[in-house]
Amino acid sequence: MQYTTAAAQLVLPSDPFFFDVGSLYEYLEHLTDRRDVRGLRYPLPLALVLIILAKLAGEQEARGIAQWVGLRQSLLYAALHFERDTAPHPTTYARILGKAVDVAQLQQACTAFLLAAAEATPGVEINLDGKTLKGTIPAGQRQGLHLLAAYLPDAGIVLMQMEVGTKENEIVAAPRLLKSVDLHGKIVTGDAMFTQRELSEQVVAAGGDYVWSVKDNQPSLRADIEALFAIEEGRTALKAMPNDFQGAASLDKGHGRLEKRRLTSSAMLGGQLKWPHLEQVYKIEREIEQLNTGQRRSEISYGISSLSRQEADAECLLSIARKHWEIENGLHYRRDWTLREDYCRLKTGDAAQAMAIINNLIVGLVRQAGFQYLPDSRRRYSAQPLEALKLILRR
């Protein structure tokens, strides 16, 4: 077996612990350090490990990270076999994240480590969605750093995350993002913004399938789907004909509300509409009741898929459509509310984007460790930093 240079003593000083080549430290050792080699005090992998440890323990900003590491300097340096009398200053962390790190390489390293460390299959669905880092919006302006992510909801892993340029939108960035991801055998899901013919062609050409929402940005497509269900359900003057409708339903209770969903799918428009590789269309009816007030509301949405009826029946389509929102609930919500990403004020170079990649890593690490609630894990790792070190340096 091979080992990295990052040996540590996690239980007792006399009980050495070695990290194999699949450790996160080993992945980080392959990153290009863009700093001038003259005067380097802290190796790039070490600095990143310290940041990740502090983030796991509940720190958010460079100042808090520096103070957390400084208070545990002797413990952490002994575990990492690093000899130095000082700990990095907050500005050092900011400069390392902003100037030393190649964010594309960092993203690839974090994704590769999480995928290699995953004990179960990562799943076939890939959610597409974007997020603006509000802390990067300059005063008096409305636009800041916007990142588009491809997310594996079953594994909690971000496969790839890319910046959306200031003069483009997610529609322009999505083809570039998907080119960097292996789509073979995968099902790509996205909201109505991604319901584009070119993107549909790209996904299927790469060996994948799509499930898109359909709204008013594709008015003729929406009208055709809406008309199909209206006619066949007898809601128009036209005579209903025999149909192939399939139905599936779900019921969820949580967050003070009761939500009923019913999906109806049909393959009758497959090959009839001028949309690439279209096999099925569907309608989702939602009924939502606020339990504390009794107030109710209902809504209807539509979607399309390249999956055939044999590949995905109505129940499967409902599961895929519901799972799409895992990127919002399981990733973006945690980054916003627990990791406080929108309050981050890192301005140096690519620092904000690098920290967003680390936040994605934190979510994936904690999920792999078996925690359902991110704050619980951070309290534990704050009290047990060597346990956190073992988590990130071992598979």
N, C-alpha and C positions, 0 to 999 in steps of 0.2 A: 504494500500500500504506500502511496505517496502522501506527503504532508506539506502544508504550507509553513511559512516561517512564523505564523501567528499562533504559537503554543500558549496555553493558558492554564492557570491553576484555579479551578472553579470551586473546589470544595475546601481543600487545605493547601497551604504553601508547599507541603511535602508530597502532594498528590497531583503530578502534572497531567494536563489534559491536552490532547493533540487534535487539530482540526484537519480533516481530509481535504482533498482537492475539490470536493463539491461544496465547500463552505462558501458563504457569501464573501468572506475576506478574500478567498482565492479569485472569485469573479471580479472583485474590485481591483485586485492587483493587475489585471489586464487593461485597466483604463489608461488612456493617455493623459499624463499630467502636463497641462499647458503652461505651467509656471516655469520661470527661469530656474535652472537647477542650482544656481549659485544662491546660497543663503537659505535653502529650504530647511525648515525646522521640523515640520510634521509631514510624514509620508501621506500621500493622498488616500490610500486605503484606510489608514489609521484615523485620519480626520473624519472620513465619511462614517466609519464605524462609531466614532464618538457621537456624531450627530444623530445617527440612527438610534443609538442607545438612549440618548436624551429625549428624542421624540417618543420612543416607546414608553419612557417613564413619565411623560406628561408635559414636557417643555415644548414651546411653540416657536419663540423667536431666538435670534442669534445670542442675545444677551442672556436669556434664561438657559440656553444650551451651554454657554460658556461657564456660567455659575454652577450649573449642575455638575459638569465635568470637573471643574475646579475643586468642588467639595469632595469629590470621589477620586481625585487624581491618583493618589497612592494605590488605591485598590485596583483601579482600571489599568494603570501602567504596569503594575506587577502581573496582572492577569495577561496582558498583551506583550509582556517582556519588552517594554519600551522604556528606555532610560532617559529621563529629562526632568529638570527641576521645575519647569513651568508648564502651564496649560494654555491652549490657544485662546487668544483674545476674541471677543465677539466679532470684530472687524476681520479677523483672520478667517473665521468661518464664512462670513459673507463673501470675502474675496475668493475663497476656495470654491464655493458653490457658484459664484458668478463668473469667475475667470479661469479656474483650473480645470473644471469638469466639462467634458464634452457631453452634452445632455443626451444626444443620440446613443452614445456608448453606455451611459449610465442607465438609460431606459432598457437597452438590450440586456445589460448585465442583471438588472433587477428581475426582469421578466424570465430570463433563462434560469436564474436561481430558484424562483418560485415554482416554475414548471418542473424543474428537476426534483424539487423537494416535495411536490404534491404527492400524497399517498393514494389518492383516487384519480380516476380519469377526469380531466378538466371540463368535460362536457362539449357539446357541439354548437351551442348558441354563442354568437358574438353580438353584443349590444354596441351600437354606435350612438354616441351623444357627446355634446360639447359643454364646456364650463368656462366662464370668465372668472379670473382671479381679481376680485373687486379691489383688493389692496394695491393692485398695480395701475388702477385708473388714475391718471394725473388730475390734480385739482382743476375744476372747471371743465373737464372733459367727460365723455361718456364711454370711451373705449379703452380697455386695458388688454392685458395678455389673455387670449382666448385659446383654450386647448381642446382638441378633439381626441377622444379616446375610443379604443376598441377593447371591450371588457368581456371576460368570461364569467358570467354570473354564477355558474355552478362551482367555480373554484375561487372566485373573488380576486382574480388576477387581471391586471391591465396588460394586454398583449403589446399594445403600442399606443403612444400618446404623442401628438404632434401639435405644434403651434399653428393656429390659423392666422395668416397674415392680415395686417391692418386693412389691406385693400382687396381682401377676398372674404368668402364666407365658408361655412361648413360644406356646402355643395361642391365648392372648388377643391377644398382640402381632402374630402372623403376619398376620391380615387387615389390620391397619393398615399393616404394612410393604408388603404386596403391592399395596395401593391406591396407593402412591406409585411403583410400578414399572410400566412398559409391558410387559404380558404377552402382547401380540398376537404369535402365532407362536412363543412360547417354551414350553419344557418345564420345569416346576417340579418339582424333586426334593426329597425330605425323608425323614427317618427316621420311625419309627412314630408319634412324637408328633404329626406333622402329618397323619396319616391320619384326617381328619375330614370328615364329609359337607359341612358348611358351607364349609370351605376348598376342597374339590373343586369345589363349585358356583361359588365365586368365581373360581377360576382359569379354568374353562371359559367362564364368562360374560364374562371379560375377553379372550377370544380365545386362551387358552393351553391347554396340556394338563398333566396331572400324571403322575408316577411316584412312588408312595408305597411304603414298606415296610409290611408288615402283621405285627403281633405281638399279644401278649395283651391290649393295650388295646382291640382290636376282636375279641373272642373268637369271635363267631358268623361273622364274615367270614373269619377265619383258618381256622376249622373247615371251612367250605364249600370253601375253596381246597385245604386239606390233603386233604379227602375226595375231591375231583376227581382229584387226582394218585394217591392211594392206590388208588382203584377202577380207574382206567384202566391203572395199572401192574401190576394183578393182585395187590396186596398186601392185599386183603380177600376175604371170602367171596363178595362180589357179582361177577357176571360182567362182565368188561371189555367195553366196547362200542367200535366204531370211534371214533377221536378225531382231533383236528386238531393234535396236539402238534408243535411245532417246537423244535429244539435248537440251542444254540451253546455253544462252549467256549473257554476261554482258559487260558494257562499263563504264570505270572510267576515270575521268580527274582530275589531281591534281599533285602537286609537279613538275610541268613543263613537264608532260608527259601524253599521252593518251594511255590507256591500254585496249585492247579488249581481252576477254576470251571466249572460247567456250568449253563446256564440252560435251562429248559424252559418254553415259553409255550403258552397256550391261549386261544382266543376263545370257548370253549363256554359260559362263564358270563356273557358279555356280554349285558346286558339281562335276565338271569335273577335277579340279586341286587338287593336294594334299595339300590344304591349309585349316586350320581349319575354318569352318563356313563361308566360302566364298560364298557370294550371288551375288555381282556385281563387275565389273571392270569398269574403266573409263579412258578416255584420256582427257587431258586439253591442248588446243592450245592457246598460248598467242602471241599477236602482240603488240609490244610496240613502240611508236613513241615519240621521244624527240621533243617537240614543238619548242624549240628555234633553233634547228639545222636541224630538219626534218629527222634526222637519225632514221632508223627503225631496229628492230631486232625481231626475232620470236623464240619461244621455245615450245617444247612439253614435257609433263610429264604424268606419268601414276599413277594409284592408285587402291586400292581394298577396299571393305567394306563388313561387315557382315550384313548390312541393306538390306532388300529385296526391290524389285521394289515398292511394296505396301507401305513400310515404308519410302522410300526416292526415289523420281524420280530424273531425271537429274537436275532439277532446285534446288532441295533440296541438292543434292550432291555438286553442285557448290557453294551454300551458305556455306555449312560446310567446304569445302576446302578453301574458301576465309577467313572464320572466324578463321581458324587455325592461321593465321598470326597476329591475334590480340595480342597474347602473346608477339610477337616481337615488334609490333608497339605501342600497348597500355600499355605494362608493361616494357619490357626491355629497350626500347628506352627512356622512361621517367626516369627510374632509372639511366641510363647512362648519359643523356644529361641535364636533369633538376635537378635531385637529386645528380648528380655528383658522383655516387657510385664508379666508377672505380678510382676516385682520393682519395677515403677514405683510410687512412693509419692506421686504427685501427689494432693493432697487439696482444692485450692482449686476451688470451683465445679465447672465442667464440664471441668476440665483433663484428667482421666483419659480421658474420652470423646473430647475433642479430640485427645489424643495417639494414641488407638486409630485414629482416622480418618487421622492422619498415617502411622501404621504401615501401614495398608492402602495408602496412597498410595506408600510406599516399596516395598512388594512389587510393586505394579503398575509403577512406574517402572523398577525393576531388571529386571523381566521384559521390558518393552518395549525396554530397552537391550541385550537379548540374553544376559543372564547367567542361567545355570542354577543357580548356587550363590550365595546371598545374601552369605555372608561374603567371597567373592572380590570382589564388587562394592564392598563397604564398605572393604576394604583399598585398592582402587584409588582410590576417591573421597576417601579420607583423604589419599592422597599427591597427588591431583590435584583440589583443590577447585574450580578453575575449570572442569574438565571436568564436575563435578557441577552447577555453576551453569548451564552450557550445556544440560545434560540437562533441568533443571526449568524453564528459561525459554524454551526453544525447542521447537517441535513437531518 
